[in-house]
């Protein structure tokens, strides 16, 4: 059973993993090394594909002090060789005698690290703060276990559910504070997707920007995805050199997700327009909803979602996980429910 010191170290490792907003297509991982006396020797975390894994980062900091130490790591040490070597080998070579694990690795090509360590004589405990550790990589875990990217649909609307005026204008429905909040969420995805209609109407950048409205460096930008068969002129901003762009000339959600899965995309941030969002919603491929509701009414215009509901029986509930005010706007975060709403007696 994990000691109090090891539980504290796991929380520290989880916090360390959170220091990176996005490590996709890899998971976010944190690792704390403890001496036999319980002293914290090093704190490591993974910074993205091609960089040292959390365990290796921590071992490099600790040096010879790692021998005989305990590694407290949020995700089961990997067993495969990719851009870097197996973490199991690094732990064994460093001479660690105990490993405390949060989440077991759901990836069959990398799993099995706990058993390999045990077979080598290392004391291993798994499932320590497993739910908190798994929360670090909800989208990554989903993509690994479902064989398709996790889809977050973001929309902005007025209180009467409209995302554009009758003339098609939609900038800006929500506040500067809400738009800044969106940037924080965008940074956690490895792709930002919009339909050709929304791109032609709004000429969006589909990039992650700082509070000063400056774009992040190219290598930190999510992939921009434009979906649809309508031609987009090459002077539109989605074709600038700020971020990479992929055109997918279909509106079939299955085809889109299959292509993105081939690209190694694990988390898609879906923005605009209502037709594309409706296609993913109707197909059951919206896994999270983030809505920004402005305290205003349009009275007429275009709805935020073009679905296929014909009667109230087709209405799908949203299980709300967070309800917050962002500036003057309301932000709702939830997941689509599957069961129909119960009728009032």
Backbone torsions as a table, in degrees:
resi	resn	phi	psi	omega
1	UNK	NA	137.3	-178.3
2	UNK	-64.5	138.2	178.1
3	UNK	-77.6	169.0	176.6
4	UNK	-59.6	-40.9	179.2
5	UNK	-62.7	-40.4	179.5
6	UNK	-69.0	-35.7	175.5
7	UNK	-63.2	-43.4	176.9
8	UNK	-62.3	-39.9	179.1
9	UNK	-65.7	-36.4	178.1
10	UNK	-64.7	-40.5	177.2
11	UNK	-63.7	-37.1	177.5
12	UNK	-66.8	-38.8	178.4
13	UNK	-66.0	-39.0	177.5
14	UNK	-63.4	-43.4	177.4
15	UNK	-62.0	-39.3	179.6
16	UNK	-64.4	-40.0	178.5
17	UNK	-63.2	-35.4	-178.7
18	UNK	-69.3	-15.0	-179.8
19	UNK	-63.4	-20.6	175.4
20	UNK	-102.7	118.9	-177.9
21	UNK	-70.1	-29.4	-177.9
22	UNK	-152.5	121.2	173.9
23	UNK	-112.8	1.7	-177.2
24	UNK	-53.7	143.6	10.5
25	UNK	-79.5	4.5	176.3
26	UNK	-92.3	162.1	175.8
27	UNK	-78.5	159.4	171.2
28	UNK	-82.6	130.8	-176.3
29	UNK	-139.8	140.4	174.4
30	UNK	-124.9	153.0	-178.5
31	UNK	-145.4	134.7	175.3
32	UNK	-121.1	132.6	175.0
33	UNK	-100.9	132.4	179.2
34	UNK	-117.5	138.9	174.9
35	UNK	-72.5	166.4	176.7
36	UNK	-56.5	-23.9	178.7
37	UNK	-88.9	-1.2	178.9
38	UNK	91.8	8.5	178.8
39	UNK	-77.5	138.9	176.8
40	UNK	-74.6	120.2	-178.0
41	UNK	-95.5	-37.1	-176.2
42	UNK	-164.1	153.8	175.1
43	UNK	-127.8	121.0	179.8
44	UNK	-120.9	157.8	172.9
45	UNK	-151.6	156.1	-179.4
46	UNK	-86.0	136.4	-175.6
47	UNK	-108.3	-0.7	178.9
48	UNK	135.9	170.2	-176.0
49	UNK	-53.6	133.0	178.2
50	UNK	90.1	-12.3	178.4
51	UNK	-97.1	167.4	-178.8
52	UNK	-59.7	140.0	173.7
53	UNK	-71.0	164.4	-172.4
54	UNK	-58.4	-41.7	-178.9
55	UNK	-64.3	-43.5	-179.6
56	UNK	-66.8	-38.6	177.8
57	UNK	-60.5	-45.8	-179.4
58	UNK	-67.3	-41.3	179.9
59	UNK	-62.7	-40.4	179.4
60	UNK	-61.9	-36.1	178.6
61	UNK	-70.8	-39.1	-175.1
62	UNK	-79.0	-29.6	-178.7
63	UNK	62.5	-135.1	-177.1
64	UNK	-65.5	-21.1	179.7
65	UNK	-66.4	-14.9	179.7
66	UNK	-69.3	-22.6	-178.1
67	UNK	-65.7	124.8	-178.0
68	UNK	83.1	2.3	-176.5
69	UNK	-85.9	173.9	175.2
70	UNK	-110.2	132.6	174.6
71	UNK	-101.5	125.4	175.4
72	UNK	-109.2	111.1	-170.2
73	UNK	-129.9	140.0	-173.5
74	UNK	-72.2	-24.5	-179.2
75	UNK	-131.1	140.8	179.9
76	UNK	-49.1	129.3	178.6
77	UNK	-55.3	137.7	-173.7
78	UNK	-79.0	159.6	-179.1
79	UNK	-116.9	-1.3	-173.7
80	UNK	-106.5	161.9	176.9
81	UNK	-104.7	118.2	175.0
82	UNK	-118.4	-122.3	173.5
83	UNK	-71.1	-20.9	175.9
84	UNK	-128.3	168.2	-178.0
85	UNK	-80.0	172.6	-179.5
86	UNK	-64.7	135.7	178.4
87	UNK	-68.1	-30.3	177.7
88	UNK	-57.0	-45.7	180.0
89	UNK	-62.8	-40.4	179.9
90	UNK	-63.8	-39.9	179.6
91	UNK	-66.9	-41.8	179.5
92	UNK	-66.7	-43.8	-179.5
93	UNK	-64.4	-31.5	-179.7
94	UNK	-78.7	-11.5	176.3
95	UNK	81.9	26.9	177.1
96	UNK	-71.4	145.0	-175.6
97	UNK	-108.6	-13.7	179.4
98	UNK	-145.4	141.4	177.5
99	UNK	-133.0	126.9	178.3
100	UNK	-110.3	123.9	-171.6
101	UNK	-115.5	140.1	173.3
102	UNK	-85.0	-86.6	-178.3
103	UNK	-90.4	135.5	170.3
104	UNK	-72.6	145.8	-176.3
105	UNK	-73.8	121.3	179.5
106	UNK	-80.0	-8.8	-177.1
107	UNK	-82.6	114.5	-175.9
108	UNK	-62.4	-24.6	179.9
109	UNK	-78.5	-14.7	-177.8
110	UNK	-118.9	-12.7	-174.9
111	UNK	-72.4	171.1	177.7
112	UNK	98.4	3.3	-178.1
113	UNK	-63.3	-38.3	-178.9
114	UNK	-62.1	-43.3	-179.4
115	UNK	-68.4	-38.1	178.2
116	UNK	-64.4	-39.5	178.2
117	UNK	-65.8	-43.6	178.6
118	UNK	-61.1	-42.1	-179.4
119	UNK	-62.6	-26.4	179.4
120	UNK	-89.2	3.7	176.7
121	UNK	94.4	8.8	179.2
122	UNK	-86.0	137.2	175.5
123	UNK	-76.0	121.1	-174.9
124	UNK	-126.1	132.9	172.6
125	UNK	-124.9	132.2	-177.7
126	UNK	-117.3	165.8	175.6
127	UNK	78.0	20.0	179.9
128	UNK	-84.4	117.8	-174.0
129	UNK	50.3	43.8	-173.3
130	UNK	-61.2	-40.9	-178.9
131	UNK	-65.0	-42.6	178.9
132	UNK	-65.7	-39.1	178.8
133	UNK	-66.7	-41.1	-179.8
134	UNK	-66.0	-28.9	-179.7
135	UNK	-62.9	-22.8	177.8
136	UNK	-62.6	-29.8	-168.7
137	UNK	-134.6	45.3	-179.0
138	UNK	-57.3	-47.2	-175.8
139	UNK	-69.7	-42.1	178.7
140	UNK	-62.3	-46.2	179.7
141	UNK	-61.8	-42.4	178.9
142	UNK	-59.6	-47.3	-178.3
143	UNK	-62.7	-39.9	179.6
144	UNK	-65.5	-42.0	-174.0
145	UNK	-86.1	-20.6	-177.9
146	UNK	-106.3	-12.8	179.1
147	UNK	72.4	21.9	175.3
148	UNK	-154.3	159.9	179.5
149	UNK	-66.3	149.9	169.8
150	UNK	-75.4	134.9	-175.7
151	UNK	-115.3	119.8	171.2
152	UNK	-104.6	120.7	177.7
153	UNK	-98.7	122.4	176.6
154	UNK	-111.0	136.5	175.1
155	UNK	-142.8	159.0	173.2
156	UNK	-124.2	137.4	-176.6
157	UNK	-151.7	162.7	171.7
158	UNK	-79.8	175.9	-179.0
159	UNK	-66.2	-21.6	175.7
160	UNK	-94.5	18.8	169.5
161	UNK	78.4	19.9	-177.1
162	UNK	-104.6	137.8	-177.7
163	UNK	-108.0	-5.3	178.0
164	UNK	-154.3	150.8	176.7
165	UNK	-74.7	168.5	179.2
166	UNK	-56.3	-29.1	179.1
167	UNK	-83.6	2.2	177.9
168	UNK	93.6	-10.1	-178.9
169	UNK	-70.0	140.7	-178.1
170	UNK	-142.4	4.0	178.0
171	UNK	-102.7	125.2	-14.5
172	UNK	-114.5	134.6	178.6
173	UNK	-79.2	-42.3	-177.6
174	UNK	-103.4	175.9	-170.8
175	UNK	-82.8	170.3	174.1
176	UNK	-59.3	-39.8	-179.9
177	UNK	-61.7	-41.4	179.1
178	UNK	-65.9	-40.5	-179.0
179	UNK	-66.9	-34.3	175.1
180	UNK	-67.5	-38.4	178.5
181	UNK	-62.3	-38.0	178.1
182	UNK	-60.0	-38.9	-179.1
183	UNK	-59.4	-38.1	179.8
184	UNK	-63.3	-42.1	178.9
185	UNK	-71.9	-41.2	178.1
186	UNK	-54.9	-39.0	-176.9
187	UNK	-62.8	-19.4	179.9
188	UNK	-88.4	-3.5	-179.9
189	UNK	-102.3	158.7	175.5
190	UNK	-106.5	7.6	172.2
191	UNK	-156.1	142.6	175.4
192	UNK	-119.8	125.2	-170.6
193	UNK	-122.7	140.1	175.2
194	UNK	-145.2	157.4	177.2
195	UNK	-84.8	162.2	-179.0
196	UNK	-61.9	-34.2	179.7
197	UNK	-62.9	-43.8	179.4
198	UNK	-68.0	-36.8	178.9
199	UNK	-65.8	-43.5	179.5
200	UNK	-67.1	-35.0	-176.9
201	UNK	-75.8	-40.1	-170.5
202	UNK	-113.0	-13.9	-175.4
203	UNK	48.0	54.5	-177.6
204	UNK	-74.6	158.5	176.6
205	UNK	-85.5	-30.1	-179.2
206	UNK	54.6	43.0	179.8
207	UNK	-125.1	169.1	173.4
208	UNK	-97.6	128.5	-176.4
209	UNK	-128.0	159.3	179.7
210	UNK	-81.4	176.7	178.0
211	UNK	-64.9	-20.5	176.3
212	UNK	-88.3	10.0	179.0
213	UNK	66.4	27.1	176.5
214	UNK	-101.0	137.1	-178.9
215	UNK	-70.1	147.4	172.4
216	UNK	-68.5	163.4	178.2
217	UNK	-57.7	154.4	-176.7
218	UNK	-52.5	-44.9	-175.3
219	UNK	-74.3	-5.0	176.1
220	UNK	-105.1	-1.2	-176.9
221	UNK	-85.3	139.3	171.0
222	UNK	-65.1	158.1	174.8
223	UNK	-68.3	132.3	175.3
224	UNK	-89.0	132.9	-178.4
225	UNK	-124.3	126.7	176.0
226	UNK	-114.4	122.3	-173.4
227	UNK	-112.5	130.8	176.6
228	UNK	140.1	169.9	-175.3
229	UNK	-100.0	-9.4	-179.9
230	UNK	-75.1	137.5	-179.1
231	UNK	-72.8	135.9	176.0
232	UNK	-107.4	122.5	177.9
233	UNK	-57.5	146.1	-173.2
234	UNK	-73.9	-4.1	176.4
235	UNK	-88.8	-1.3	176.8
236	UNK	-70.3	153.7	-170.1
237	UNK	-68.9	-18.2	177.7
238	UNK	-67.8	-12.7	179.0
239	UNK	-103.8	11.7	177.5
240	UNK	-73.7	-178.9	-174.8
241	UNK	-97.9	18.1	-178.8
242	UNK	-76.5	-33.4	-176.9
243	UNK	-151.7	157.6	177.3
244	UNK	-71.5	151.9	-178.2
245	UNK	-133.9	137.2	176.7
246	UNK	-122.0	127.4	175.4
247	UNK	-96.5	131.1	176.1
248	UNK	-123.1	109.0	-171.3
249	UNK	-88.7	62.6	173.9
250	UNK	-159.3	158.1	174.1
251	UNK	-114.4	7.2	178.7
252	UNK	-76.8	114.9	-177.0
253	UNK	-55.9	-38.3	180.0
254	UNK	-60.8	-43.6	-179.4
255	UNK	-67.0	-41.3	180.0
256	UNK	-61.2	-48.7	-177.2
257	UNK	-67.8	-34.5	177.4
258	UNK	-63.0	-43.0	179.4
259	UNK	-65.6	-39.3	-180.0
260	UNK	-69.9	-35.7	176.8
261	UNK	-62.9	-38.2	176.9
262	UNK	-63.7	-30.2	179.7
263	UNK	-81.7	-2.2	-178.5
264	UNK	78.4	21.2	178.8
265	UNK	-81.8	128.9	-178.5
266	UNK	-108.8	-25.8	-177.7
267	UNK	-138.2	116.7	-179.6
268	UNK	-105.6	130.1	174.7
269	UNK	-99.9	108.8	-174.5
270	UNK	-94.9	117.4	176.4
271	UNK	-127.5	133.2	171.2
272	UNK	46.7	143.5	-7.2
273	UNK	-103.3	-168.7	-176.3
274	UNK	-64.4	-27.7	178.9
275	UNK	-71.1	-45.7	178.2
276	UNK	-65.6	-44.3	178.3
277	UNK	-60.4	-39.2	178.5
278	UNK	-63.0	-38.4	178.3
279	UNK	-62.1	-43.6	179.2
280	UNK	-70.3	-37.5	178.4
281	UNK	-64.4	-47.1	-178.9
282	UNK	-62.7	-33.9	-178.7
283	UNK	-81.6	-4.9	-179.5
284	UNK	78.5	25.5	-176.3
285	UNK	-108.2	21.8	171.1
286	UNK	-102.1	118.6	-174.9
287	UNK	-101.8	-21.2	176.1
288	UNK	-148.4	143.5	176.8
289	UNK	-119.0	130.6	172.2
290	UNK	-124.4	110.9	-177.7
291	UNK	-114.3	136.5	175.2
292	UNK	-111.2	117.6	-175.6
293	UNK	-108.2	119.5	179.5
294	UNK	-85.7	143.3	178.5
295	UNK	-77.8	69.3	-177.0
296	UNK	-157.2	163.8	178.2
297	UNK	-126.6	143.1	172.4
298	UNK	-102.9	-38.4	-180.0
299	UNK	88.1	-34.2	175.0
300	UNK	-155.3	156.9	-177.6
301	UNK	146.4	-154.0	-175.7
302	UNK	-106.5	133.6	179.8
303	UNK	-69.9	157.9	-179.7
304	UNK	-70.0	-21.6	-175.5
305	UNK	-140.0	131.4	173.9
306	UNK	-105.5	90.2	-178.7
307	UNK	-98.4	-166.6	-176.4
308	UNK	-118.9	14.3	-179.0
309	UNK	-63.4	135.4	178.8
310	UNK	-109.6	-31.6	179.4
311	UNK	-136.8	172.6	178.1
312	UNK	-63.0	-22.9	178.4
313	UNK	-65.5	-19.6	179.4
314	UNK	-86.6	-4.0	-177.4
315	UNK	-68.4	133.2	178.4
316	UNK	-108.3	132.4	179.6
317	UNK	-75.5	160.9	172.4
318	UNK	-116.1	125.2	174.7
319	UNK	-84.4	109.3	-173.8
320	UNK	-83.3	128.4	178.9
321	UNK	-105.7	-22.7	-178.5
322	UNK	-152.9	136.2	177.4
323	UNK	-135.0	114.9	-173.7
324	UNK	-138.6	158.1	170.7
325	UNK	-98.2	131.6	177.1
326	UNK	-121.1	103.8	-171.1
327	UNK	60.6	-132.5	178.3
328	UNK	-84.4	-4.8	-173.7
329	UNK	-96.5	165.0	175.9
330	UNK	-109.6	129.9	176.1
331	UNK	-108.1	129.1	178.9
332	UNK	-118.6	127.4	176.3
333	UNK	-119.8	127.4	-178.7
334	UNK	-158.5	177.0	176.4
335	UNK	-121.8	142.6	179.6
336	UNK	-63.1	130.3	175.1
337	UNK	-82.6	160.7	-179.4
338	UNK	-105.7	-31.3	-175.3
339	UNK	-83.5	144.7	176.9
340	UNK	-68.0	154.6	177.6
341	UNK	-68.1	145.1	177.9
342	UNK	-78.3	144.6	178.1
343	UNK	-77.5	145.9	176.3
344	UNK	-69.7	141.9	179.3
345	UNK	-67.5	NA	NA
